[in-house]
Amino acid sequence: MSTIPDYINPRTGNTWPVSTPRWCAEDDGGYVNLIPGEGLVPSDINQNVTSLWRYAKAIRLPKMAYSSMGEGWTPLVPSAWQGREILMKMDFLMPSGSYKDRGVAVMLNYLKQTCVTEILEDSSGNAGSSVATYGAFLGFDSQIFVPANAPEAKQKQMAVLGADVIAVAGTRDDVAAAAYAETGTRFYAGHNLQPYFLEGTKTLAFEIWEQCGFEVPDAIVTPMGQGGNVIGCHIGFNELLNAGTIDRIPRIYGIQAENAAPYYAAWASGSNVPVDIDAKPTIADGIASSKPVRLAEVLAAVRETEGALIAVSEEEICDALQSLAAGGFFVEPTTAAGAAGLSRLIVDGSIGSDDRVVLVLTGSGLKAVDNIVKALRV
Ligand SMILES: *Cc1c(COP(=O)(O)O)cnc(C)c1O
């Protein structure tokens, strides 16, 4: 079994044991990370387990026990995009219908081990649905703050699963502020801050590596709000690299919606500090972020792997949504933003005809039927 990590404040280097759950650093109040893990070799994989827990050896819970609904180990489906062969990572095929289950399943198993029972989350939709799902499965009392204009199907999904859903009028930042105000009463299990969420999403890298025949592809393209998959892939592939299991890391591309692209703004300005943006509504509601959380980690992921951040327009998102559906992929508009970014990368030559490319399909269309109908004027 791998060593139990410590929490680390990446800004000050201070560490704390994970035996006591925390969501922020005691010294400066910012987010914490986990110290790097030791990674995997193929013989560490438990081939009898058909979920992300086949990599349990590298998932650093305090106790080596977990409950699973079978999240992860999603198919990697060969398909075509703009005449190129690409691989579709079917992460919308998880219990709550989005990739968030990859991170939330690990995060809530961790919190259960540290004896937390009442949790608080804020979400634009899918993370809340995921916390409601695993909260019910693992026996948590869950309170979830959502924007009042979050898709109705997602709010209903949370409520049916027994979560206490609190709709807040205003921006996504107002929702986060309302949740922060409650952090004295319940444990704040905000997925964007809790590093055990990333301990789960790093298994995306492990799966892609294993499903590519224990090789790495050339590029990974994913829609990005706060970087759960971008940072997760960077962590996972780095662990494999440091373990000597692989000898290079794929280029990581994070795709934002032009209307709400704070990470792209910082990237485009060449800066390491947040750039103020004027966020507008987007059909890609799952990536409608206005303020970056882990800017340093996202920039490191794209810079070190020679990937990029891209911002796509509403029109490009709708076109990509239509093309995905035409190929049989019924995903939500947020997911289509990633495909729109892939189109750009192909057109501008960043992705060449020989590149092996994985596109991460993050969320199911079944929860966004109304928005899809509107976007495609069906
Ligand atoms: C949350 C979400 C994203 C973006 O994930 P981040 O971790 O915020 O980058 C992408 N697609 C879907 C469907 C989501 O729910």
The ligand as an ORCA input file, in Angstrom:
! r2SCAN-3c Opt
* xyz 0 1
  C     -17.892     20.206    -13.988
  C     -17.967     19.866    -15.419
  C     -16.933     20.195    -16.298
  C     -15.732     20.991    -15.890
  O     -15.006     20.443    -14.840
  P     -13.987     21.339    -14.022
  O     -13.490     20.459    -12.974
  O     -14.767     22.504    -13.474
  O     -12.953     21.783    -14.994
  C     -17.024     19.766    -17.597
  N     -18.099     19.077    -18.046
  C     -19.111     18.754    -17.228
  C     -20.257     18.008    -17.783
  C     -19.082     19.140    -15.890
  O     -20.100     18.829    -15.094
*
